[in-house]
């Protein structure tokens, strides 16, 4: 099969490799589409301690079941079938540790992720281990959704996780720092959850122009925000940009008794922050960190989109083949100048 092999920082090649051999308790999925997440770019440019190279990245996957092992046929009869279209909740919990037993599976002690510890979706086929199936990570996709839309269910599930953790309250003033795809998903979901007024800011003008075109009324360049946001500040600040300056900005604009959600990760070499403990202490701030999502949150995100409560089509900017994807990763400042998801179709 064809696969994009990640061989190290800034080393990506299109290669012919054997189709993964699925065991009797595993599945083989033919990848119909896999969108490129900002974390994929971060791995490409900075690497990740979770990854053993060479590997295949890509975790926002929708595909068709190509093979079901005999052990699965008997155990999951009626739930899965060859030819069935499915999405993947890529973070695979163990189901046995303290956190899993207490329904906190995003912080599972033994968490493994497709596209990190397991080969991911930038390939024609992906093997699904039994632990993923056992923990409900393979989820049927209704016909009403296209493959392109279905790739965005996984990032929306991560947003669901964050906003559940933050507890968006109807009427809240919400500030989203970062106007990329994840920031725009936060904006859409916060509005659905009843936020009062939503502000968005970014340092890149193209992203603000795009956000306004998508209907975000209060979208501003960073240095404009101080003249637009009310003096009290935002009840909830969501940091959806992976920069130190974005986190510092969150503390500048959060209201007393407000909440800050650290949603975006930083490259390891930048993960040294100076926070004002006095500001947290005297203003009684709440700091929440979230990452990833659970299969249950994936299903919630899927239901929201399938029911027509959120439109994701306007967040797709480009559809490419595996061959074209190599150049996508190497484009300088791609995320700056092309706000929106790029979706890879490995089998075209």
C-alpha positions in Angstrom: 0.0 0.0 0.0 1.0 3.7 -0.3 1.7 5.5 2.9 3.2 8.8 4.1 6.2 7.7 6.2 7.3 10.1 8.9 11.0 9.4 9.3 12.0 12.3 11.6 11.6 16.0 12.0 10.9 17.5 8.5 11.4 14.1 6.9 8.3 12.7 5.2 8.1 10.5 2.2 5.6 8.6 0.1 6.5 4.9 0.3 5.2 1.5 -0.7 4.8 -0.7 2.4 3.0 -3.9 3.1 -0.7 -3.7 4.0 -1.0 -4.3 7.8 -1.8 -7.8 8.7 -4.9 -7.8 11.0 -5.2 -10.6 13.6 -8.3 -12.6 14.5 -9.3 -10.0 17.1 -8.5 -6.9 15.0 -9.9 -5.0 12.0 -8.4 -3.6 8.9 -9.9 -0.3 7.7 -9.6 1.1 4.2 -9.0 4.8 4.8 -11.4 6.9 2.8 -10.3 10.3 4.2 -8.0 11.7 6.9 -7.7 15.4 7.7 -4.5 17.1 8.7 -4.5 18.3 12.3 -2.3 21.1 13.6 -0.7 18.5 15.9 0.4 16.6 12.7 2.2 19.7 11.6 3.7 20.1 15.1 5.0 16.6 15.0 6.4 17.1 11.5 8.3 20.3 12.5 9.2 19.4 16.2 8.8 15.6 16.6 7.0 13.9 19.6 8.3 11.8 22.5 5.3 9.5 21.9 6.4 8.4 18.4 8.8 5.7 17.4 10.0 6.3 13.8 9.4 5.4 11.1 5.6 5.7 11.4 2.4 7.0 9.8 0.7 10.0 11.2 -2.9 11.0 10.9 -5.7 10.5 13.5 -8.8 12.3 12.0 -9.9 9.2 10.1 -13.0 7.9 8.4 -12.9 4.6 6.5 -14.6 1.4 5.4 -14.1 -1.9 7.2 -12.1 -4.1 4.9 -11.6 -7.1 7.2 -13.0 -8.3 10.5 -11.2 -11.0 12.4 -13.0 -14.2 13.2 -13.0 -13.5 17.0 -14.7 -10.2 16.4 -17.3 -11.6 14.1 -18.8 -13.7 16.9 -18.3 -11.2 19.7 -19.6 -8.1 17.8 -22.1 -9.7 15.5 -24.6 -7.2 14.2 -22.5 -4.2 15.3 -19.8 -4.2 12.6 -19.7 -5.6 9.1 -17.2 -5.5 6.2 -18.1 -2.7 3.9 -19.4 -0.6 6.8 -18.3 3.1 7.0 -16.8 4.0 10.4 -15.0 6.8 12.2 -12.3 6.4 14.7 -12.0 7.9 18.2 -8.2 7.7 18.1 -7.3 7.9 21.7 -7.5 4.3 23.0 -7.9 3.9 26.7 -6.9 0.7 28.5 -10.3 0.4 30.3 -8.6 -1.0 33.5 -6.7 1.8 35.2 -8.1 4.1 38.0 -8.9 6.9 35.5 -10.7 4.6 33.1 -12.8 3.0 35.9 -13.8 6.5 37.0 -14.9 7.6 33.5 -11.9 9.9 33.0 -10.4 8.1 30.0 -8.6 11.0 28.4 -6.0 10.7 31.2 -5.7 6.9 31.1 -2.4 5.8 32.5 -1.9 3.5 29.4 -3.4 5.7 26.7 -2.3 4.8 23.1 -3.3 6.9 20.1 -3.7 6.0 16.5 -1.3 8.2 14.6 1.1 8.2 17.5 1.8 4.8 19.1 -0.1 3.1 16.3 0.3 3.8 12.5 -2.3 6.3 11.5 -4.5 7.4 8.6 -2.1 8.9 6.0 -2.1 5.5 4.3 -4.4 3.4 2.3 -5.2 1.1 5.2 -4.9 1.2 8.9 -5.0 -1.7 11.4 -7.2 -1.3 14.4 -6.1 -3.1 17.6 -8.5 -5.0 19.8 -8.2 -2.6 22.7 -9.7 0.1 20.4 -12.6 -2.1 19.4 -13.1 -3.3 23.0 -13.3 0.3 24.3 -15.8 1.5 21.6 -13.3 3.6 19.5 -14.7 2.3 16.2 -18.0 4.2 15.5 -20.4 3.8 12.6 -20.9 6.9 10.5 -24.4 7.7 9.2 -24.9 8.1 5.4 -26.0 11.7 5.9 -22.4 12.8 6.5 -19.8 12.9 3.7 -16.3 11.6 4.2 -15.0 15.1 4.4 -17.4 16.1 7.2 -16.8 12.9 9.0 -13.1 13.7 9.4 -14.0 16.7 11.5 -16.0 14.8 14.0 -12.8 13.9 15.9 -11.6 17.5 16.4 -15.1 18.5 17.3 -15.1 15.8 20.0 -12.0 17.3 21.5 -13.8 20.7 21.6 -16.8 18.9 23.3 -14.4 17.6 25.9 -12.9 21.0 26.6 -16.2 22.8 26.8 -17.7 20.1 29.1 -14.7 20.5 31.3 -15.0 24.3 31.3 -18.7 24.2 31.9 -19.9 26.8 29.4 -22.8 28.6 31.1 -25.6 30.2 29.1 -24.9 34.0 28.8 -21.1 33.6 29.4 -18.8 36.0 27.6 -16.3 33.8 25.9 -13.0 34.7 24.3 -11.3 32.3 22.0 -7.6 32.9 21.3 -6.7 31.4 18.0 -8.8 31.6 14.8 -7.7 28.4 13.2 -10.0 25.4 12.7 -10.1 24.4 16.4 -10.9 28.0 17.4 -13.7 28.2 14.9 -15.0 24.8 16.2 -15.0 26.3 19.7 -16.9 29.3 18.5 -19.6 27.2 16.8 -20.0 24.9 19.9 -20.0 27.7 22.5 -22.8 29.4 20.5 -24.7 26.1 20.4 -24.2 25.7 24.2 -25.7 29.2 24.8 -22.8 31.5 25.3 -23.9 35.2 25.5 -21.2 37.0 23.5 -18.3 35.4 21.8 -15.0 37.1 20.9 -12.2 35.7 18.9 -8.7 37.0 18.3 -5.6 36.0 16.4 -2.3 37.6 15.4 -2.7 36.6 11.7 -5.0 38.9 9.6 -5.9 36.1 7.1 -7.5 34.1 9.9 -9.5 37.0 11.2 -10.7 37.8 7.7 -11.7 34.1 7.3 -13.5 34.1 10.7 -15.5 37.1 9.8 -16.4 35.6 6.5 -17.7 32.6 8.4 -20.0 34.8 10.6 -17.8 35.5 13.6 -18.9 39.1 14.3 -16.4 39.9 17.1 -13.2 38.7 15.5 -10.2 40.9 15.9 -6.4 41.1 15.4 -4.8 40.7 18.8 -3.9 44.4 19.4 -7.4 45.4 18.5 -9.1 43.3 21.2 -8.3 45.5 24.2 -10.5 48.2 22.7 -13.4 45.8 22.0 -13.8 43.5 25.0 -15.7 44.8 28.0 -13.7 46.1 30.9 -14.7 43.2 33.2 -13.1 40.7 30.8 -14.2 37.3 29.6 -15.9 34.7 31.9 -14.2 31.9 29.8 -11.0 32.2 27.8 -10.2 29.2 25.5 -6.6 29.1 24.3 -6.8 27.4 20.9 -3.3 28.6 19.7 -0.2 26.8 20.6 2.0 29.7 21.6 3.2 31.2 24.9 2.0 34.6 23.9 -1.6 33.2 23.6 -1.5 31.8 27.1 -0.1 35.1 28.5 -2.9 36.9 26.6 -5.5 34.7 28.3 -4.4 36.0 31.7 -4.7 39.5 30.4 -8.3 39.3 29.4 -9.9 36.8 31.8 -12.4 38.2 34.3 -12.2 37.7 38.0 -13.6 34.3 39.0 -13.1 33.4 35.3 -11.9 30.2 33.7 -9.0 29.6 31.3 -8.9 26.5 29.2 -5.5 25.5 28.0 -6.6 23.6 24.9 -3.6 23.8 22.6 -0.3 22.1 23.4 3.2 23.7 23.0 6.3 22.2 21.5 8.5 20.8 24.3 11.2 23.4 23.8 8.6 26.2 24.4 6.9 24.6 27.4 8.3 27.0 30.0 5.8 29.5 31.3 5.8 32.1 33.9 2.3 32.5 35.4 1.2 35.0 38.0 0.3 33.0 41.0 -1.0 36.2 42.7 -3.4 36.8 39.8 -4.7 33.3 40.1 -4.9 33.6 43.9 -6.4 37.1 44.3 -8.8 36.9 41.3 -9.8 33.4 42.1 -9.2 32.0 38.6 -9.9 28.5 37.4 -7.3 26.9 35.1 -8.4 23.9 33.1 -6.3 21.7 30.8 -7.9 19.4 28.3 -6.7 17.3 25.4 -8.2 14.6 23.3 -11.6 13.1 23.7 -13.5 9.9 24.6 -15.6 7.6 22.3 -18.6 9.0 24.2 -17.6 12.5 23.3 -17.0 11.5 19.7 -20.6 10.1 19.6 -21.9 13.3 21.0 -20.1 15.4 18.4 -21.3 13.0 15.7 -24.9 13.4 16.8 -24.6 17.2 16.9 -23.5 17.3 13.3 -25.7 14.5 12.0 -28.7 16.3 13.5 -27.8 19.5 11.6 -27.1 21.6 14.7 -23.6 22.5 13.5 -22.2 22.9 9.9 -18.7 21.8 9.4 -18.5 22.0 5.6 -17.3 25.6 5.7 -14.1 24.6 7.6 -12.7 22.5 4.7 -10.3 24.3 2.5 -8.6 21.7 0.4 -8.8 18.0 -0.6 -5.6 16.2 -1.7 -4.1 12.8 -2.6 -1.3 11.2 -0.6 1.2 12.4 -3.2 0.0 16.0 -2.9 0.0 15.7 0.9 3.8 15.5 1.0 4.0 19.0 -0.4 1.3 20.2 1.9 3.4 19.5 5.0 6.4 21.3 3.4 4.5 24.5 2.5 5.9 27.3 4.7 3.3 28.9 6.9 0.4 26.8 5.5 -1.7 27.2 8.6 -1.2 31.0 8.5 -2.3 31.6 5.0 -4.9 28.8 4.5 -7.1 28.7 7.6 -9.2 25.6 7.2 -8.7 21.8 7.2 -6.8 20.0 4.4 -8.3 16.5 3.9 -6.2 13.7 2.5 -7.8 10.9 0.4 -5.3 8.0 0.4 -7.1 5.8 -2.1 -7.6 8.2 -5.0 
